[in-house]
Amino acid sequence: MVHFVPGYSLCISLPLVSCISLFFPLRFLVFLMGVIDFQNSAALCLVKSNTNLKQQSALLTKPICSFERWNQRKFVAMASSTIPVEQVNNGPLQVTGDSFIRDHLRKLSPYQPILPFEVLSARLGRKPEDIVKLDANENPYGPPPEVMEALGSIQFPYVYPDPESRRLRAALAQDSGIEAEYILAGCGADELIDLIMRCVLDPGDKIVDCPPTFTMYEFDAAVNGALVIKVPRRSDFSLNVEQIAEVVKQEKPKCIFLTSPNNPDGSIIDDEVLLNILKLPILVVLDEAYIEFSAIESRMSWVKKHENLIVLRTFSKRAGLAGLRVGYGAFPLSIIEYLWRAKQPYNVSVAAEVSACAALQNPVYLEDVKNALLKERERLFDLLKEVPFLRPFPSHSNFILCEVTSGVDAKKLKEDLAQMGVMIRHYDKKELKGYVRVSVGKPEHTDALMKCLKRLS
């Protein structure tokens, strides 16, 4: 898109035309496709709009802008916002850096990520090994030993990675039972969420979000200039399918993002509910980041018969590779073609692909770790029920959501535990202000948490 500076007009001099002068008000969109193609253009300049046409023609012999002449036969100009100039103390017009930024991003609040060990260590004055990290749903057991061996044997780190992640996709096909042509890997599932939005959404399009849920959907929608229609979950955290259907009918959103098990409460979406939503004229993106900790099967294979379904997965939870950023998804063939076109060419690093492939070579380790976390989840749930100011919710994931009761402030609880070296998650969203989420760790992590909670009781 091209916009104009207040008080200026765009003049283009062509070899066979004396002058073309375009007069438009501030921020008037001229070229809908966003590209100006000037064949054989000799000059491009800005002139004061209060200058008459005759004066403008004369000015073309001495342009006031920097584009005096071009040897190229074609000049292409692209811009996405008002030309960034401002007048200071009645002096000359000056460029302001923030004026280059897209308007809707000026109002964007940054995503609030979880802090890493080194930052927590500095803030809390504790060694990393003295911090119990139960705030990010990470796998405390880490990856299989084969991963470290594979990382140490990388032969060509100076060579770009395979842009199609062929080795990883072949391993995932064997692991999931769905052909590699349906699979696309990414730098974490987060990258794929953003990629889907960039391929599907035009600015002003709508998505459906069902809070409380993973806040990355709302964040990425804002980054991509989309509108978010919120259909809150019921008090038991189940989806309100009737209201979703009504919103789809009335608002005609393009896609809906669902998580099963849902973050932060650990509830799951059963087949009947998902099938009812798939009947609606909307793209359904199902995030299965925590599916391994539930008793339900993945719906990855469903994309072969449902043209409006995408299923996302990750290595962060199951394989303990959160720091290496490896995600993947299953897509209908009619959709994946366009994601291949739009994705960054080298989005999965050599280290990430090697690590993910190595992790899949030891399914016994992955299963043992999963079972250990499931066992500890039940123990943690039973212990949290004994805390007088907490009401934990049953979970199908590797975390437990707790309502903070008895007049205890949830945010202060989180802060008090942090001072004791135990990190849990609290949300600023209004629907979760009175809640905290606790990740399932090792038995010793649970013991440390309960010891601190007892001190606060």
C-alpha positions as CSV (number, residue, x, y, z in Angstrom):
1,M,0.0,0.0,0.0
2,V,1.1,3.6,-0.6
3,H,0.1,6.6,1.5
4,F,1.1,10.2,1.2
5,V,2.5,12.9,3.5
6,P,0.1,15.7,4.4
7,G,0.6,18.6,2.2
8,Y,2.5,16.7,-0.5
9,S,1.7,15.0,-3.8
10,L,3.5,12.4,-5.7
11,C,5.0,13.4,-9.1
12,I,6.3,10.9,-11.6
13,S,8.2,11.9,-14.7
14,L,8.1,9.5,-17.6
15,P,10.2,9.8,-20.8
16,L,7.3,10.6,-23.1
17,V,5.0,12.4,-20.6
18,S,5.9,15.7,-19.2
19,C,4.4,15.1,-15.8
20,I,1.9,13.0,-13.9
21,S,0.8,14.7,-10.7
22,L,-1.4,12.8,-8.2
23,F,-3.2,14.7,-5.5
24,F,-4.6,12.7,-2.6
25,P,-5.4,13.4,1.1
26,L,-3.5,11.9,4.0
27,R,-3.4,8.0,4.1
28,F,-5.4,7.7,0.9
29,L,-4.8,4.2,-0.6
30,V,-3.8,4.5,-4.2
31,F,-2.7,1.1,-5.4
32,L,-4.6,-1.8,-3.9
33,M,-2.0,-4.4,-4.7
34,G,0.6,-2.5,-2.7
35,V,3.2,-2.2,-5.6
36,I,3.9,0.7,-8.0
37,D,5.5,-0.4,-11.2
38,F,7.0,2.6,-13.1
39,Q,8.1,1.4,-16.6
40,N,11.1,3.5,-17.8
41,S,10.6,6.0,-15.0
42,A,13.1,8.8,-15.0
43,A,12.2,10.7,-11.8
44,L,10.1,10.3,-8.7
45,C,9.7,13.2,-6.3
46,L,7.6,14.8,-3.6
47,V,6.4,18.3,-4.1
48,K,4.3,20.7,-2.0
49,S,0.6,20.3,-2.9
50,N,0.1,24.0,-2.8
51,T,2.4,24.3,-5.8
52,N,0.6,24.6,-9.0
53,L,0.9,22.2,-11.9
54,K,3.2,24.5,-13.9
55,Q,5.5,24.9,-10.9
56,Q,5.5,21.2,-10.3
57,S,6.5,20.6,-13.9
58,A,9.4,22.9,-13.5
59,L,10.4,21.2,-10.3
60,L,10.8,18.0,-12.1
61,T,14.0,19.3,-13.5
62,K,15.3,19.5,-9.9
63,P,13.5,17.0,-7.7
64,I,13.4,17.7,-4.0
65,C,13.6,14.0,-3.2
66,S,16.6,11.7,-3.5
67,F,15.3,9.8,-6.6
68,E,16.9,12.0,-9.2
69,R,17.3,9.5,-12.0
70,W,17.3,5.7,-12.3
71,N,19.3,3.7,-14.8
72,Q,17.0,0.7,-14.3
73,R,14.1,0.2,-16.6
74,K,11.7,-0.6,-13.8
75,F,11.3,1.0,-10.4
76,V,9.2,-0.8,-7.7
77,A,8.2,1.0,-4.6
78,M,6.4,-0.5,-1.6
79,A,5.2,1.1,1.6
80,S,2.8,0.0,4.4
81,S,2.1,3.2,6.3
82,T,2.3,7.0,6.2
83,I,5.7,8.3,5.1
84,P,7.4,8.8,8.5
85,V,8.1,12.5,8.7
86,E,7.3,15.1,11.3
87,Q,8.1,18.8,11.6
88,V,10.1,19.9,14.7
89,N,10.0,23.5,15.9
90,N,8.9,24.8,12.4
91,G,12.1,23.3,11.0
92,P,12.6,20.8,8.2
93,L,10.6,17.6,8.1
94,Q,12.4,14.8,10.0
95,V,12.0,11.0,9.9
96,T,10.7,9.3,13.1
97,G,11.7,5.7,13.5
98,D,8.5,4.5,15.1
99,S,6.4,5.8,12.2
100,F,7.7,2.9,10.1
101,I,5.8,0.5,12.4
102,R,2.4,-0.8,11.3
103,D,-0.4,1.1,13.1
104,H,-2.0,-1.9,14.8
105,L,1.3,-3.1,16.3
106,R,1.7,0.2,18.1
107,K,-1.1,-0.9,20.4
108,L,0.1,-4.5,20.8
109,S,1.0,-5.7,24.3
110,P,4.0,-8.1,24.2
111,Y,3.6,-11.8,25.0
112,Q,4.7,-12.6,28.5
113,P,7.0,-15.6,28.3
114,I,8.3,-17.7,31.1
115,L,11.7,-16.7,32.4
116,P,14.7,-19.1,32.0
117,F,16.9,-20.4,34.8
118,E,19.7,-17.8,34.4
119,V,17.3,-14.9,34.7
120,L,15.5,-16.4,37.7
121,S,18.8,-17.1,39.3
122,A,19.8,-13.5,39.1
123,R,16.5,-12.1,40.3
124,L,16.0,-14.5,43.2
125,G,19.6,-14.6,44.2
126,R,19.6,-18.4,44.0
127,K,21.6,-21.0,42.1
128,P,19.7,-22.6,39.2
129,E,19.8,-26.0,41.0
130,D,18.1,-24.4,44.0
131,I,15.1,-23.3,41.9
132,V,12.1,-25.6,41.5
133,K,10.6,-24.6,38.1
134,L,6.9,-25.6,37.9
135,D,5.6,-22.7,35.8
136,A,6.2,-23.7,32.2
137,N,5.0,-27.3,31.8
138,E,8.5,-28.4,30.8
139,N,9.6,-32.1,31.1
140,P,12.0,-32.2,34.0
141,Y,13.4,-35.5,32.9
142,G,14.8,-34.1,29.7
143,P,15.3,-36.0,26.5
144,P,16.6,-39.5,25.9
145,P,20.4,-40.0,26.2
146,E,20.5,-40.5,22.4
147,V,19.8,-36.8,21.9
148,M,23.0,-35.6,23.6
149,E,24.9,-38.2,21.6
150,A,23.4,-37.0,18.4
151,L,24.1,-33.4,19.2
152,G,27.7,-34.2,19.8
153,S,28.1,-36.0,16.5
154,I,26.8,-33.3,14.2
155,Q,29.2,-33.3,11.3
156,F,28.3,-30.2,9.2
157,P,27.0,-27.4,11.4
158,Y,28.2,-24.9,8.8
159,V,25.8,-26.3,6.1
160,Y,22.2,-25.1,6.0
161,P,19.6,-27.6,7.2
162,D,17.2,-29.5,4.9
163,P,14.5,-27.0,4.1
164,E,12.0,-29.9,3.9
165,S,13.1,-31.7,7.1
166,R,12.9,-35.0,5.2
167,R,14.5,-37.2,7.8
168,L,12.4,-35.8,10.6
169,R,9.1,-36.1,8.6
170,A,9.9,-39.7,7.7
171,A,10.5,-40.5,11.4
172,L,7.3,-38.7,12.3
173,A,5.4,-40.6,9.7
174,Q,6.6,-43.9,11.2
175,D,5.8,-42.7,14.7
176,S,2.3,-41.3,13.9
177,G,1.1,-43.6,11.2
178,I,0.3,-40.8,8.8
179,E,2.2,-40.3,5.6
180,A,5.0,-37.7,5.5
181,E,3.3,-35.7,2.8
182,Y,0.7,-34.6,5.3
183,I,3.4,-33.4,7.8
184,L,5.1,-30.1,8.2
185,A,7.7,-29.4,10.8
186,G,8.5,-26.0,12.4
187,C,10.5,-24.1,15.0
188,G,8.1,-25.2,17.7
189,A,4.3,-25.4,17.3
190,D,4.3,-21.6,17.9
191,E,5.9,-21.0,14.5
192,L,3.2,-23.1,12.8
193,I,0.4,-21.2,14.6
194,D,1.7,-18.0,13.2
195,L,2.3,-19.6,9.7
196,I,-1.3,-20.8,9.6
197,M,-2.5,-17.3,10.4
198,R,-0.3,-15.7,7.8
199,C,-1.6,-18.1,5.2
200,V,-5.3,-17.9,6.1
201,L,-6.0,-14.5,7.6
202,D,-6.3,-11.2,5.8
203,P,-6.2,-8.1,8.1
204,G,-9.6,-7.7,9.6
205,D,-10.5,-11.3,9.3
206,K,-11.9,-13.0,12.5
207,I,-10.9,-16.0,14.5
208,V,-12.7,-17.8,17.4
209,D,-10.9,-18.2,20.7
210,C,-12.3,-20.1,23.7
211,P,-10.7,-18.8,26.9
212,P,-9.3,-19.7,29.2
213,T,-6.8,-21.3,26.8
214,F,-3.3,-20.9,25.4
215,T,-2.8,-17.2,24.9
216,M,-0.6,-17.5,21.9
217,Y,-3.6,-17.7,19.6
218,E,-4.9,-14.3,20.7
219,F,-1.4,-12.9,20.5
220,D,-0.6,-14.1,17.0
221,A,-4.0,-13.0,15.8
222,A,-3.2,-9.5,17.0
223,V,0.2,-9.6,15.3
224,N,-1.5,-10.6,12.0
225,G,-4.2,-7.9,12.2
226,A,-7.0,-10.3,12.9
227,L,-10.0,-9.8,15.2
228,V,-10.6,-12.2,18.0
229,I,-14.1,-13.4,18.9
230,K,-14.1,-14.9,22.4
231,V,-16.5,-17.7,23.2
232,P,-15.8,-18.4,26.9
233,R,-15.7,-22.0,28.2
234,R,-18.3,-23.1,30.7
235,S,-17.6,-23.3,34.4
236,D,-16.3,-26.9,34.0
237,F,-14.0,-25.7,31.2
238,S,-16.0,-27.5,28.5
239,L,-16.6,-25.9,25.1
240,N,-19.9,-24.1,24.5
241,V,-20.5,-25.7,21.1
242,E,-23.9,-24.0,20.6
243,Q,-22.5,-20.6,21.1
244,I,-19.6,-21.4,18.8
245,A,-22.0,-22.4,16.1
246,E,-24.0,-19.2,16.5
247,V,-20.8,-17.1,16.3
248,V,-19.8,-18.9,13.1
249,K,-23.2,-18.3,11.6
250,Q,-23.3,-14.6,12.6
251,E,-19.7,-13.4,12.4
252,K,-18.3,-15.8,9.7
253,P,-14.8,-16.2,11.2
254,K,-12.2,-18.0,9.2
255,C,-10.8,-20.3,11.9
256,I,-11.0,-21.5,15.5
257,F,-8.1,-22.6,17.7
258,L,-8.8,-25.4,20.1
259,T,-6.5,-27.2,22.6
260,S,-6.9,-30.7,23.8
261,P,-5.9,-31.2,26.5
262,N,-6.6,-27.6,27.1
263,N,-4.0,-25.3,28.7
264,P,-4.4,-24.3,31.6
265,D,-7.0,-26.6,33.0
266,G,-6.2,-30.0,31.3
267,S,-9.6,-30.8,30.0
268,I,-10.1,-32.8,26.8
269,I,-12.3,-32.5,23.7
270,D,-14.1,-35.8,23.0
271,D,-14.8,-37.1,19.5
272,E,-18.5,-36.0,19.4
273,V,-17.8,-32.4,20.3
274,L,-14.9,-32.2,17.8
275,L,-17.0,-33.7,15.0
276,N,-19.8,-31.2,15.7
277,I,-17.4,-28.3,15.3
278,L,-15.9,-29.8,12.2
279,K,-19.4,-29.7,10.6
280,L,-19.2,-25.9,10.7
281,P,-17.9,-23.8,7.8
282,I,-14.7,-22.9,9.7
283,L,-11.0,-24.1,9.7
284,V,-10.4,-26.0,13.0
285,V,-6.8,-25.9,14.4
286,L,-6.5,-28.5,17.1
287,D,-3.4,-28.1,19.3
288,E,-2.4,-31.4,20.8
289,A,0.7,-30.2,22.6
290,Y,-0.2,-32.3,25.7
291,I,-1.9,-35.3,24.0
292,E,0.6,-37.8,25.3
293,F,-0.5,-37.3,28.9
294,S,-4.1,-38.0,28.1
295,A,-5.9,-41.3,27.5
296,I,-7.2,-40.2,24.1
297,E,-5.7,-40.9,20.7
298,S,-4.3,-38.1,18.5
299,R,-6.5,-36.9,15.7
300,M,-3.6,-36.4,13.3
301,S,-5.1,-39.0,10.9
302,W,-8.4,-37.1,10.8
303,V,-6.9,-34.5,8.4
304,K,-7.1,-37.1,5.6
305,K,-10.9,-37.0,5.7
306,H,-11.6,-33.5,7.1
307,E,-10.5,-30.7,4.8
308,N,-11.0,-28.1,7.5
309,L,-8.9,-29.7,10.2
310,I,-5.2,-29.1,11.2
311,V,-3.6,-30.9,14.1
312,L,-0.5,-29.5,15.8
313,R,2.0,-31.4,18.0
314,T,5.3,-30.7,19.8
315,F,8.5,-32.3,21.1
316,S,8.7,-29.8,24.0
317,K,6.6,-31.8,26.5
318,R,6.8,-35.4,25.4
319,A,10.5,-35.5,24.6
320,G,11.9,-32.7,26.8
321,L,13.1,-30.6,23.8
322,A,11.5,-27.3,24.7
323,G,14.9,-25.5,24.4
324,L,15.5,-26.8,20.9
325,R,12.1,-25.7,19.5
326,V,10.7,-28.6,17.4
327,G,7.0,-28.7,16.5
328,Y,5.1,-30.3,13.7
329,G,1.6,-30.6,12.4
330,A,-0.7,-32.7,10.2
331,F,-2.5,-30.8,7.4
332,P,-4.9,-31.6,4.6
333,L,-3.0,-31.8,1.3
334,S,-5.1,-28.9,0.0
335,I,-3.8,-26.7,2.8
336,I,-0.2,-27.8,3.3
337,E,0.7,-26.9,-0.2
338,Y,0.4,-23.2,0.7
339,L,2.2,-23.5,4.0
340,W,5.2,-24.9,2.1
341,R,5.2,-21.9,-0.1
342,A,5.0,-19.4,2.7
343,K,7.2,-20.9,5.4
344,Q,10.8,-19.8,6.0
345,P,13.1,-22.1,4.0
346,Y,15.4,-23.2,6.9
347,N,12.9,-23.1,9.8
348,V,14.1,-26.3,11.6
349,S,17.7,-26.2,12.5
350,V,20.2,-29.0,12.1
351,A,20.4,-29.4,15.9
352,A,16.6,-29.5,16.3
353,E,16.0,-32.1,13.5
354,V,18.9,-34.3,14.8
355,S,17.6,-34.1,18.3
356,A,14.0,-34.9,17.4
357,C,15.0,-37.9,15.3
358,A,17.2,-39.2,18.1
359,A,14.4,-38.9,20.6
360,L,12.0,-41.0,18.5
361,Q,14.6,-43.7,18.4
362,N,14.0,-44.5,22.1
363,P,10.2,-44.9,22.5
364,V,10.8,-46.9,25.7
365,Y,12.4,-43.9,27.4
366,L,9.6,-41.6,26.3
367,E,7.0,-44.0,27.6
368,D,8.7,-44.5,30.9
369,V,9.0,-40.7,31.4
370,K,5.4,-40.2,30.5
371,N,4.3,-42.9,33.1
372,A,6.5,-41.3,35.8
373,L,4.8,-37.9,35.2
374,L,1.3,-39.4,35.2
375,K,2.0,-41.2,38.5
376,E,3.4,-37.9,40.0
377,R,0.4,-36.0,38.6
378,E,-2.0,-38.2,40.7
379,R,0.2,-37.8,43.8
380,L,0.4,-34.0,43.3
381,F,-3.4,-33.7,42.8
382,D,-4.1,-35.6,46.1
383,L,-1.6,-33.4,48.0
384,L,-3.0,-30.2,46.6
385,K,-6.5,-31.2,47.7
386,E,-5.2,-31.1,51.3
387,V,-4.1,-27.5,51.1
388,P,-6.9,-25.5,52.7
389,F,-6.8,-22.5,50.3
390,L,-6.5,-24.5,47.0
391,R,-9.1,-26.3,44.9
392,P,-7.3,-28.4,42.2
393,F,-9.1,-29.5,39.0
394,P,-8.6,-33.0,37.6
395,S,-6.2,-32.9,34.6
396,H,-5.4,-34.9,31.5
397,S,-2.0,-33.1,31.1
398,N,1.3,-32.5,32.9
399,F,-0.1,-29.6,35.0
400,I,-2.9,-28.9,37.4
401,L,-5.0,-25.8,37.6
402,C,-5.9,-24.7,41.1
403,E,-8.5,-22.1,42.3
404,V,-7.1,-20.1,45.1
405,T,-9.7,-19.8,47.9
406,S,-10.2,-18.6,51.5
407,G,-9.3,-15.0,50.7
408,V,-5.8,-15.8,49.7
409,D,-4.5,-13.6,46.8
410,A,-3.4,-15.8,43.9
411,K,-0.8,-13.4,42.6
412,K,0.8,-13.0,46.0
413,L,0.8,-16.7,46.5
414,K,2.8,-17.0,43.3
415,E,5.2,-14.3,44.5
416,D,5.7,-15.8,48.0
417,L,6.5,-19.2,46.5
418,A,9.0,-17.5,44.1
419,Q,10.8,-16.0,47.0
420,M,11.1,-19.5,48.5
421,G,12.6,-20.7,45.1
422,V,9.4,-22.4,43.8
423,M,8.0,-21.1,40.5
424,I,4.3,-21.6,39.6
425,R,2.2,-19.8,37.0
426,H,-0.3,-17.0,37.7
427,Y,-2.3,-15.3,34.9
428,D,-3.3,-11.6,34.6
429,K,-6.3,-12.5,32.5
430,K,-9.5,-11.7,34.3
431,E,-11.0,-15.1,34.0
432,L,-8.0,-16.6,35.7
433,K,-7.0,-14.0,38.3
434,G,-8.0,-16.2,41.2
435,Y,-6.1,-19.3,39.8
436,V,-2.6,-20.7,39.7
437,R,-1.2,-23.5,37.5
438,V,1.3,-26.0,38.8
439,S,3.4,-28.1,36.4
440,V,4.0,-31.8,37.3
441,G,7.7,-32.3,38.2
442,K,9.7,-35.0,39.8
443,P,8.8,-36.3,43.3
444,E,11.4,-34.1,44.9
445,H,9.8,-31.1,43.2
446,T,6.4,-31.9,44.6
447,D,8.0,-32.3,48.0
448,A,9.6,-28.9,47.8
449,L,6.3,-27.3,46.7
450,M,4.3,-28.9,49.5
451,K,6.9,-27.8,52.1
452,C,6.6,-24.2,51.0
453,L,2.8,-24.3,50.9
454,K,2.7,-25.7,54.4
455,R,4.8,-22.7,55.6
456,L,2.2,-20.4,54.0
457,S,-0.9,-22.2,55.5
